[in-house]
Amino acid sequence: MATERPSSPPPTFPTTPVPSYPEGTYVATAACLIIGDEVLNGKTKDSNSNFMAKLLFDLGIDLKRIEVIADDEEEIIEAARRLTSKYDLVVTSGGIGPTHDDITYESIAKAFDDEGKLEYHEDTLHRMWEMGKKRYSLQQQTEEQALARKRMALFPVKNSEVLHVSESLWVPVVRMKGRLCILPGVPRLFEQLLTSYMANYVPLPPSSSKPFRVLIHTKMPESNIAPFLTSLQARVKAEGIRVGSYPKLMQGVDVSLIGKDEARLEELAQECCKELSGEVVAQGKLGQEGNA
């Protein structure tokens, strides 16, 4: 009886060497730019900005802005220039596939280079071909189909870097001006690439710079606690302390206190517990809070 041959594992490739960064420099602020008509017309539900927000929160990076724009060259150019002028890190999602409306690479090229010159990236084409051989009958593609696939390796030339951050993916992170990163819109790819990129290719805030957070839970409705929280935020704003409230359906409200002074937060947390008949449920460094 014939035995089935085990399939060979998918190919892997070396990642781009991790750069070194000057001591004391790190990414503090960020923005997320979601590009795609399909998000704006409701055909696709965006989860990438939510994933990025959670990841950056745990890393201690302040996500300042999330925008969703159409597959429109002028809008992409304007947003890319504006966001990179204001924030340390900008991540785009979407518009880098093989179809006619995937115009992110060419639009962002024009944002940072008047000519908007694009070139095929040979290493990426090689990785694309090797990874695709097991999944597609590439030899049977028409010339037009092959050209459409190659478009996904047609990258900006000026002010750009091509970073292969995962050995199991052929798709790179294309970084412009050292701070704007172009990522795909497919959630699985976006999440894997962003996680690898943030872990290895970004100078992260040191643990000492991360603020503390205390989470207090109260069973009181949000409308009842609103006057106290409004007064509290006004009192502590000058201290750089942020007060937030997050209703939990039929279960009360979580009140969040974030700041650099741990002792001061503990003092305010006790005040909140008393005023709101609540209890501390988590506290610690941002992204590292343990249950109380």
N, C-alpha and C positions, 0 to 999 in steps of 0.2 A: 504493500500500500504506500502510495506517495505521501510524503510529509510536507506540510506547508513550510516554506522557508521564512524564517523570521525577517521582518522588514528592518532595513537599516535605519539607524537613528537619523533625525534631521541634521543637516550640517550646522556647525557653529563657526563663528568668526571672532577674531580678536576685537576687543573694544578699543576705542580711542584712548591714548594715554591720559591719565588724570593730571591736569595742570596744577601748579602750585600758585598760591595767592599770597600777596603781601600780608604780613602779620597785622592783625587788627582790623582788616577789611572783611565785611560780610554783607549779605543781602538782608535788608531790613524791611523793605516794602515791595509789594507786587500787585499786578493786575492780570486779569484773565479776559481774553478777547475771543468770544465764540463767533465763528464765521459760518453762515449758512442760511439760505432761504428756507430750508426744510425745518429749521428750528423756529424761525419767525412765523411760519404758516402752520405750525403745530404738527407736522408730519413726523418730526423727530423730537423726542424729549431729551433735553440736555441733562446729562448727569456728570459731565466732565468738570464743570465749574464747581459743583458740590464736592466732588472728589478732591479737587485742588484745594478748595477752602479748608477741608478737614486736614489734609496733609500739611499745608502751610501753618495752620493753627498749632498743630502738634510740634512743628519745628520752630515755632516762635517768630515766624515771619508774618508781618501785618498785611493781609490781603485788603487793599484799599478800594478796589473797583472790579466789578464784573460787567462786561458789556456784551450785547448780542447784536451783530450787524449782518446785513445782507451780503450776498456774493456780488459786491459792487466795487469796482476798482477804486473809485474816488473815496468811498467810505473806508475801505481797508487802508489806503495810503494815509488818510487823515488820522485814523485811530492809531495806526502803528507809530506815526511820528509823535502824536500827542502823548500817548501812554509811555513811550520810551523816554520822553523828555521829563517825565514826572516820577517814574518808579524804577527801582533797582532791577526788577525782574518783570518781564511781560511774557505771558504764555498764550499763544493762539491755538485754537482747536478748529480743525475742519478746512475743507477746500483744497486738499492736496492730492486728490484722486486722479483717475485717468480721463474723466469726462470734461466736456466743454465748459461747464460752470465751475470747475476747480481752478480758480485763478489766484489762489493765495500766494504762491511762490512768486509769480510774475508781478503781482501788485505790490508785495512787500519789497521786492527788488527795486521797484520804482520809488518806493518811499525813501530809500537810502542811497539811490544812485539814479541820476537823471536819465541815464541810458536804459536802466532796468535790464542789464545784460544777464542772460541765463546761459548755463552750460551743463551738459550731461556730466554727471559725476561717475567716473569709471568704476571706482571701487563699489559704489552703491549699485550700479548696474550689474556688476559681477555677483554681488550678494543676492540681489533680486533674482537673477537667473538661477543660481544654485538652489536657493530656497524654493523657487517655483517649480523646479523640475519634478519634484515628488507630487505636486498637487495638480499641475496643469499639463496639457499636451501643448507645450509651447511651440513645438515644431509645426503644429497644425494651425497656428494662428495666421491670419492674413497679415499683410504688410500694415494695414491700417490698425488692426488690433495690437500688433507688436509695438507700433509707434505710440499708441495710446498708453500702453503699459510703461513704455520708456519715459513718458512725460512725468512719472512720479519720481524720477531721478534727475529732473531738469531744475537745477538750483540757481539761486542768485550768485553772482560772481564776486561783486565788491562788498566789502564790509561783512563777510559771511564766514562761518566755520561749519563744517560738517562733522558732527559728533556721533559716532556709533557707540551708544551707551549700553547696549544689551547684546550679548553674544548670540542670542537665539532669535534676534529680529534683524531683518535687512533694512528696515526703516530707520533712518537716523533722526537726530534732532538737529535741525538747521538753525544756528544761532546768529542773529544779526546784531552788529554793533556791540557785541559782548553781553547783550541783555535781553533781546527779544528772541524767544524760542518758538519755532514753528512745529506744531505737533498735529498728528492726524485726529480726525473726529471720532473714529471707531473707539468706543470706550475701553475695550480690552487693550488695544494698542496704546491709547492715551495714558491709561493708568500705569501700564508697565514701563513705558518710556519716561514718564514724569517721575515715577518713583526712583528709577535708576539714575536719572539725571540729577535729581535733588540730592540723592545720597552721595554722589561722587564728583559732580561737576560744578557745584555751587558752594561758595564759602558761606557756611551756615552761621547763624548767631551763636556765640558761645553760651554755654549753659548759664554762666553768671549774668548774662544780659536778659535772660528770659524772665518775665514777670511771674508772680505767684497768682494763683486763683483759688478762691474759696467758693464752694457751691452750697447754698442753703436751700432746703426744701420746706415749703409751707403748704398746708392744706387750704389756706385762705384763697378766695378767688382773686384774680389779677386786679379787678376794679377796686377791691378793698385795700390792696397794698400799694396802689398807684400813688396816692398822696405822699406816703412815707418815702417811697423810692425817689419821687421827684425831688423832695426836700433833701434826701441823702445825697443824690448826685450833685445838687447845687452846692452842698457843703464840701464835698471831697473833690470836685473837679479840678481845683487849683493844685491838688496833691497828685494829679495824674492818675487817679483811680477811676476805673470805669465800672458802672453799675448796669447790669442787664437783667431782664426777666423773661422767662421762657415757660409759657403755660403748657401743662401736660393734661391732655383731655381727661376730664373727670377725676384728675388726681392731684390737683393743686398747681403750684408754680415753683420752678427752680429759679432762685435769685443768684446771680453771678457777681462776684467782686474780683476785679483784676487790678493789680498794682505791683510796684517794686518792693514796697516795705511790708515784709511778712507779718511783723508784729502789729502794724497798724491794721492790716486786713483782719487779723484775728480779733482785734478789738472791735472793729466794725461788724464782723460776723456775729459776735456775741450780742451786739446791739440789735442786729436784724433778727436773731433768734428770739430775743425778748419781745420786740415790737410786733413780730409776725407770727408768733407762736410756732416757730420753725426749729429745724435742727440742721447742723452741718453734716452734709453727706459725702463731701469730697474736698480735698485740699492738697496743695503742693505746687511745684513748678508747672507752668503752662505746658500742657501736653503730657504731663507726668503725674497728674493728680491721682492720689490713692483714696480709697474709700475711708471715711472717717470712722 
